[in-house]
């Protein structure tokens, strides 16, 4: 199933993200987590892509398993930064052969040893370059892209960020998924601005349940996310008690999702970090809202 048909619906939907193992030795444990999350029958599941394509085969294998064994639509991530056009075309061909229908087109993180390199002659400098390549391949993928309610860390300002976002949509991006955020008002303001700019594709809200105090620092480092006082108080009060912090973090994420649904943001994607327990608890908290 191509996700665009699902994302245009008016019924609230919940999806989850998983990431592939880094080595063969950890494949079984990741696969077990994937099976438990897929058993929840989410709207879809996305599978991330390792830096530089290091786990690309795992991404394909897991995406196929989700679709074939569980009947859940899958969304395979694909990154392009520092890759050659030939290597990206090989990955696209492999995705076609694997029966992948939905692709999340991302620039990806620049490798540490190439940060200071002149990127002028790189085949792929931005996600929009990958989106164009996917469209020109004729593979017929439903293409998704990323967006940042709080501005991409490398953008000069939000106006520039939205201009680049519109370029991605015009190149063939059919839906957008947001980076994590912890204050829903940031998303509502962002949605107003991009709609004013003529970006009308569906936007999936990305929610990260923070279930331990260490995740706070990591989340801020990855995305520079604004932490509202209400959330900081939660971490200050429960951060030292793992069980309490997990429960409080799930409750906070659930509250965010309920508010999003109540304000007509119908599609929510949970960055579940291969944690089926978190996915199960959040879905259980929303069971009547989701009709499950």
C-alpha positions as CSV (number, residue, x, y, z in Angstrom):
1,X,0.0,0.0,0.0
2,X,1.2,3.5,-0.9
3,X,1.1,5.6,2.3
4,X,-0.3,8.7,0.6
5,X,-3.7,7.1,0.4
6,X,-3.7,6.4,4.1
7,X,-2.3,9.8,5.1
8,X,-5.1,11.7,3.4
9,X,-7.7,10.0,5.6
10,X,-9.5,11.8,8.4
11,X,-9.3,9.0,10.9
12,X,-6.5,9.3,13.5
13,X,-3.6,7.0,12.7
14,X,-0.6,5.9,14.7
15,X,2.7,4.6,13.3
16,X,6.0,3.5,14.7
17,X,9.7,3.6,13.8
18,X,12.3,0.9,14.2
19,X,16.0,0.8,13.3
20,X,18.0,-2.1,11.9
21,X,20.8,-3.8,13.8
22,X,24.4,-2.8,13.3
23,X,25.6,-6.3,13.2
24,X,24.4,-9.9,12.5
25,X,24.7,-10.7,16.2
26,X,22.0,-8.3,17.2
27,X,19.6,-9.1,14.3
28,X,17.5,-11.6,16.2
29,X,16.8,-9.2,19.1
30,X,15.8,-6.4,16.7
31,X,13.6,-8.8,14.7
32,X,11.8,-9.8,17.9
33,X,11.1,-6.2,18.7
34,X,9.9,-5.5,15.2
35,X,7.5,-8.5,15.4
36,X,6.0,-7.3,18.6
37,X,5.5,-3.7,17.3
38,X,4.1,-5.0,14.0
39,X,1.6,-7.2,15.9
40,X,0.0,-3.9,17.1
41,X,-1.1,-3.4,13.5
42,X,0.0,0.3,13.3
43,X,-0.9,2.4,10.3
44,X,2.6,1.8,9.0
45,X,6.2,1.2,10.3
46,X,9.3,3.0,9.1
47,X,12.7,1.4,9.1
48,X,15.7,3.7,9.4
49,X,18.9,3.6,7.4
50,X,22.4,3.4,8.8
51,X,24.9,6.2,8.2
52,X,26.6,5.7,4.8
53,X,24.3,2.8,4.0
54,X,26.0,0.5,6.4
55,X,22.8,-1.3,7.3
56,X,21.0,-1.0,3.9
57,X,20.4,-4.7,3.5
58,X,18.9,-5.0,7.0
59,X,16.6,-2.0,6.2
60,X,15.3,-3.9,3.1
61,X,15.0,-7.2,5.0
62,X,13.0,-5.7,7.8
63,X,10.8,-3.7,5.5
64,X,10.0,-6.8,3.6
65,X,9.2,-8.8,6.8
66,X,6.9,-6.1,8.1
67,X,4.9,-6.1,4.9
68,X,5.0,-9.8,4.1
69,X,4.6,-11.4,7.5
70,X,2.4,-8.8,9.3
71,X,0.5,-7.1,6.5
72,X,1.6,-3.7,7.8
73,X,2.7,-1.1,5.3
74,X,6.4,-0.3,5.6
75,X,8.4,2.9,4.9
76,X,12.1,2.3,4.1
77,X,14.5,5.1,4.8
78,X,17.1,6.0,2.2
79,X,19.9,8.5,2.6
80,X,22.2,10.0,0.0
81,X,24.8,12.3,1.5
82,X,28.4,11.6,0.3
83,X,27.1,8.8,-1.9
84,X,27.7,8.5,-5.7
85,X,24.9,8.5,-8.2
86,X,25.8,5.0,-9.2
87,X,25.6,3.6,-5.6
88,X,22.2,5.4,-5.0
89,X,20.9,3.9,-8.2
90,X,21.9,0.5,-7.1
91,X,20.1,0.9,-3.8
92,X,17.0,2.1,-5.6
93,X,17.1,-1.0,-7.9
94,X,17.4,-3.2,-4.8
95,X,14.4,-1.5,-3.2
96,X,12.4,-2.1,-6.4
97,X,13.4,-5.7,-6.4
98,X,12.4,-6.1,-2.7
99,X,8.9,-4.8,-3.5
100,X,9.3,-1.6,-1.5
101,X,6.5,0.9,-2.3
102,X,7.3,3.7,0.2
103,X,10.6,5.5,0.6
104,X,11.6,8.2,3.1
105,X,14.2,10.3,1.2
106,X,16.7,11.9,3.5
107,X,20.0,13.7,3.1
108,X,21.5,11.9,6.1
109,X,24.3,12.9,8.5
110,X,27.6,13.9,6.9
111,X,30.3,11.5,7.9
112,X,32.6,12.9,10.6
113,X,35.7,12.5,8.4
114,X,34.1,14.5,5.5
115,X,32.5,17.4,7.4
116,X,35.2,19.9,6.2
117,X,35.2,18.5,2.6
118,X,34.3,20.7,-0.3
119,X,30.8,19.3,-1.3
120,X,30.5,21.2,-4.5
121,X,31.0,18.2,-6.7
122,X,29.1,15.7,-4.6
123,X,26.3,14.0,-6.6
124,X,23.9,14.4,-3.7
125,X,24.2,17.4,-1.4
126,X,20.6,17.7,-0.3
127,X,17.5,15.5,0.1
128,X,15.9,17.2,-2.8
129,X,18.6,15.7,-5.1
130,X,17.6,12.2,-3.9
131,X,13.9,13.0,-4.4
132,X,14.6,14.0,-8.0
133,X,16.6,10.8,-8.5
134,X,13.8,8.7,-7.1
135,X,11.2,10.3,-9.3
136,X,13.4,10.0,-12.4
137,X,14.0,6.3,-11.7
138,X,10.4,5.6,-12.7
139,X,10.1,3.2,-9.8
140,X,6.8,4.7,-8.7
141,X,7.7,5.0,-5.1
142,X,5.5,7.0,-2.7
143,X,8.2,9.5,-1.5
144,X,8.3,11.0,2.0
145,X,10.6,13.7,3.3
146,X,11.6,15.3,6.7
147,X,10.6,18.7,8.0
148,X,11.6,20.7,11.1
149,X,9.0,22.6,13.1
150,X,11.9,24.3,14.9
151,X,14.1,25.0,11.8
152,X,16.7,22.7,10.4
153,X,20.0,23.1,12.4
154,X,21.8,24.2,9.2
155,X,19.2,26.7,8.0
156,X,19.8,30.4,8.4
157,X,16.1,31.0,9.3
158,X,12.7,29.5,9.1
159,X,11.9,31.4,5.8
160,X,14.8,29.7,4.1
161,X,13.9,26.4,5.7
162,X,10.4,26.5,4.3
163,X,11.6,27.6,0.9
164,X,13.8,24.5,0.7
165,X,11.0,22.4,2.0
166,X,8.8,23.6,-0.9
167,X,11.5,22.6,-3.3
168,X,11.3,19.1,-2.0
169,X,7.6,19.0,-2.4
170,X,7.8,20.4,-5.9
171,X,10.4,17.7,-6.8
172,X,8.0,14.9,-5.9
173,X,7.8,14.6,-2.1
174,X,4.2,13.4,-1.3
175,X,4.2,13.7,2.5
176,X,6.4,15.1,5.3
177,X,7.3,13.7,8.7
178,X,8.5,16.1,11.4
179,X,11.5,15.9,13.6
180,X,10.7,15.3,17.2
181,X,9.2,18.2,19.2
182,X,7.9,18.5,22.8
183,X,5.7,21.6,22.5
184,X,2.7,21.1,20.2
185,X,2.3,24.9,19.7
186,X,5.6,24.8,17.7
187,X,4.0,22.4,15.3
188,X,0.7,24.3,15.0
189,X,2.7,27.5,14.1
190,X,4.8,25.6,11.6
191,X,1.8,24.1,9.9
192,X,0.2,27.5,9.5
193,X,3.4,28.9,7.9
194,X,3.9,26.1,5.5
195,X,0.3,26.1,4.4
196,X,0.6,29.9,3.8
197,X,3.6,29.1,1.7
198,X,1.6,26.7,-0.5
199,X,2.8,23.4,0.9
200,X,-0.3,21.3,1.1
201,X,1.0,17.7,1.4
202,X,0.1,15.7,4.5
203,X,2.3,16.2,7.5
204,X,2.9,13.4,10.0
205,X,3.8,14.6,13.5
206,X,6.9,12.9,14.9
207,X,6.7,12.2,18.7
208,X,9.6,10.9,20.7
209,X,8.7,9.4,24.1
210,X,11.5,10.3,26.5
211,X,11.6,7.3,28.9
212,X,15.0,7.9,30.6
213,X,16.8,11.1,31.5
214,X,19.8,10.4,29.2
215,X,17.5,10.7,26.2
216,X,16.9,14.4,27.0
217,X,20.5,15.3,26.2
218,X,20.6,13.1,23.1
219,X,17.3,14.6,21.8
220,X,18.6,18.2,22.3
221,X,21.9,17.3,20.6
222,X,20.2,15.7,17.6
223,X,17.5,18.3,16.9
224,X,18.0,21.2,19.2
225,X,14.5,20.6,20.4
226,X,12.9,23.2,22.7
227,X,12.1,21.7,26.1
228,X,9.0,23.4,27.7
229,X,9.2,24.0,31.4
230,X,6.4,21.4,32.0
231,X,8.7,18.7,30.4
232,X,11.8,19.9,32.3
233,X,9.9,19.6,35.6
234,X,8.9,16.1,34.7
235,X,12.5,15.1,34.1
236,X,13.7,16.9,37.2
237,X,11.1,15.1,39.4
238,X,11.3,11.6,37.9
239,X,14.6,11.4,36.1
240,X,16.5,9.6,38.9
241,X,13.9,6.8,39.1
242,X,13.9,4.7,35.8
243,X,10.4,3.2,36.3
244,X,8.8,6.5,37.2
245,X,10.6,8.3,34.4
246,X,9.4,5.7,31.9
247,X,5.8,6.0,33.0
248,X,5.9,9.8,33.0
249,X,7.5,9.9,29.6
250,X,4.9,7.7,28.1
251,X,2.2,9.8,29.7
252,X,3.7,13.0,28.4
253,X,3.9,11.6,24.8
254,X,0.3,10.2,25.1
255,X,-0.9,13.7,26.2
256,X,0.9,15.3,23.2
257,X,-0.7,12.8,20.8
258,X,-4.2,13.3,22.2
259,X,-3.8,17.1,21.8
260,X,-2.7,16.6,18.2
261,X,-5.6,14.4,17.4
262,X,-8.0,16.9,19.0
263,X,-6.6,19.7,16.8
264,X,-7.0,17.7,13.6
265,X,-3.4,16.5,13.2
266,X,-4.6,13.0,12.2
267,X,-1.3,11.2,11.5
268,X,1.2,10.7,14.4
269,X,4.5,8.8,14.1
270,X,6.2,7.5,17.3
271,X,9.9,7.2,17.4
272,X,9.7,4.0,19.4
273,X,13.4,3.2,19.3
274,X,12.8,-0.6,18.9
275,X,11.0,-0.6,22.3
276,X,7.8,-2.6,21.9
277,X,6.9,-2.0,25.5
278,X,6.7,1.7,24.9
279,X,4.8,1.2,21.6
280,X,2.3,-1.1,23.3
281,X,1.6,1.2,26.2
282,X,1.1,4.3,24.1
283,X,-1.3,2.4,21.8
284,X,-3.2,1.0,24.8
285,X,-3.6,4.6,26.1
286,X,-5.2,5.6,22.8
287,X,-7.1,2.4,22.1
288,X,-10.6,3.9,22.0
289,X,-9.5,7.0,20.1
290,X,-7.8,4.7,17.5
291,X,-10.7,2.2,17.5
292,X,-8.4,-0.6,18.6
